[in-house]
């Protein structure tokens, strides 16, 4: 009986340390990411997933670190795995779409941005990025429309994008 109690207490202490360690690794990962140390951030998020294999937040952040490191294939893989478990994660769709754009897989990117907009029609980043996919696919009017929407939703860089891409002012619809 005494031995069983000792094993139980050890298990509780071990679990508690794992949770704390996981949090510490995650915090270190965010700190490294914020300093631009994407490789170190990836290592930290790997440690989180060693402790908590189903930490979809760590997997998402690792994917975003891959994206910033320009390792687009690994970014896509991580975001795809996140989306298997969090189907309504608009940011995973946007991030994976951004990686697809960088890989010149514009149709896949467009699909991801469409999913993100279906989840949240007020996401300025989804419209902004979808505009780039449309531009690369040869749909300038569609791209300009998305950038106008992005601007209306508060994206500050959309005004510059609209000017640089010679987009005309969006006509107001008559009601």
C-alpha positions in Angstrom: 0.0 0.0 0.0 2.8 2.4 1.0 4.6 1.7 -2.3 1.4 2.4 -4.3 0.9 5.7 -2.6 4.5 6.7 -3.3 4.1 5.9 -7.0 0.9 7.9 -7.1 2.6 10.9 -5.4 5.6 10.7 -7.7 3.2 10.6 -10.7 1.4 13.7 -9.6 4.7 15.6 -9.0 6.0 14.4 -12.4 2.8 15.5 -14.2 3.0 18.9 -12.5 6.6 19.4 -13.5 5.8 18.4 -17.1 3.0 21.0 -17.3 5.2 23.7 -15.9 8.1 22.7 -18.2 5.7 22.7 -21.2 4.6 26.2 -20.3 8.2 27.3 -19.9 9.2 25.9 -23.3 6.2 27.5 -24.9 7.2 30.9 -23.4 10.8 30.4 -24.5 9.5 29.6 -28.0 7.5 32.8 -28.1 10.5 34.8 -26.8 12.8 33.4 -29.4 10.2 34.0 -32.1 9.8 37.6 -31.1 13.5 38.1 -31.3 13.6 36.6 -34.8 15.4 33.4 -33.6 13.0 31.1 -35.6 15.2 28.0 -35.4 15.5 28.3 -31.6 11.7 28.9 -31.5 11.1 25.7 -33.5 13.4 23.8 -31.0 11.3 25.1 -28.1 8.0 24.2 -29.7 9.4 20.7 -30.4 10.1 20.4 -26.7 6.5 21.4 -25.9 5.3 18.7 -28.2 7.6 16.1 -26.6 5.8 16.8 -23.4 2.3 17.4 -24.8 2.0 15.7 -28.2 -1.5 17.2 -28.7 -0.5 20.8 -28.2 -2.0 22.3 -31.3 -1.0 25.8 -30.2 2.7 24.7 -30.1 2.3 23.1 -33.5 0.7 26.2 -34.9 3.5 28.4 -33.5 6.1 26.0 -34.9 4.4 26.2 -38.3 4.5 29.9 -38.1 8.1 29.8 -37.2 8.8 27.6 -40.2 6.9 30.1 -42.3 9.0 33.0 -41.1 12.1 30.9 -41.7 10.9 30.4 -45.3 10.6 26.6 -44.8 7.3 26.6 -46.5 6.9 22.8 -46.9 7.2 22.2 -43.1 4.9 25.2 -42.4 2.2 23.6 -44.6 2.7 20.3 -42.9 2.2 21.8 -39.4 -0.8 23.9 -40.4 -2.4 20.9 -42.1 -2.0 18.9 -38.9 -3.5 21.7 -36.8 -6.5 21.9 -39.2 -7.1 18.2 -38.7 -7.8 18.9 -35.1 -9.1 22.5 -35.2 -11.2 22.7 -38.4 -12.4 26.3 -37.7 -9.0 27.8 -37.1 -9.1 30.8 -39.4 -5.4 31.7 -38.7 -4.2 28.2 -39.6 -6.0 28.6 -42.9 -4.5 32.0 -43.5 -1.0 30.9 -42.5 -1.1 27.8 -44.6 -2.5 29.9 -47.5 0.4 32.2 -47.1 2.8 29.3 -47.3 1.0 28.0 -50.4 1.4 31.4 -52.0 5.1 31.3 -51.3 5.2 27.9 -52.9 3.3 29.3 -55.9 0.4 26.9 -55.2 -2.1 29.7 -55.7 -5.2 27.6 -56.1 -4.5 25.9 -52.8 -3.8 29.3 -51.2 -7.1 30.7 -52.6 -9.0 27.8 -51.2 -7.5 28.3 -47.7 -8.2 32.1 -47.8 -11.8 31.3 -48.8 -12.1 28.9 -45.8 -10.8 31.6 -43.5 -13.3 34.1 -44.9 -16.1 31.6 -44.4 -15.1 31.3 -40.8 -14.7 35.0 -40.2 -15.8 37.4 -43.0 -14.3 40.4 -41.1 -10.7 39.1 -41.3 -8.8 41.8 -43.2 -5.7 39.6 -43.5 -7.7 36.9 -45.2 -8.9 39.3 -47.9 -5.5 40.9 -48.3 -3.8 37.5 -48.8 -6.5 36.2 -51.0 -6.0 39.3 -53.2 -2.4 38.2 -53.8 -3.5 34.7 -54.8 -6.0 36.2 -57.2 -3.4 38.6 -58.6 -1.0 35.7 -59.2 -3.8 33.7 -60.9 -4.4 36.6 -63.3 -7.6 38.0 -61.6 -6.7 41.6 -61.2 -10.2 42.8 -60.6 -10.8 40.2 -58.0 -7.5 41.1 -56.3 -8.4 44.7 -56.3 -11.8 44.0 -54.8 -10.3 41.9 -52.0 -7.7 44.7 -51.2 -10.5 47.3 -51.1 -12.4 45.0 -48.6 -9.2 44.5 -46.6 -8.7 48.3 -46.5 -12.3 48.8 -45.4 -11.7 46.2 -42.6 -8.8 48.2 -41.3 -5.7 46.8 -43.0 -3.3 49.8 -43.2 -1.1 48.4 -45.9 -4.0 47.8 -48.3 -3.9 51.4 -49.4 -0.3 51.1 -50.5 -1.1 47.7 -52.2 -4.1 49.3 -54.0 -1.9 52.2 -55.3 1.0 50.0 -56.3 -1.3 47.6 -58.2 -3.1 50.5 -59.9 -6.5 49.5 -58.6 -9.3 51.9 -59.3 -11.5 53.1 -56.5 -14.3 50.6 -55.6 -17.6 51.8 -56.9 -20.4 52.0 -54.4 -23.3 49.8 -55.0 -26.7 51.4 -55.6 -29.2 50.0 -53.2 
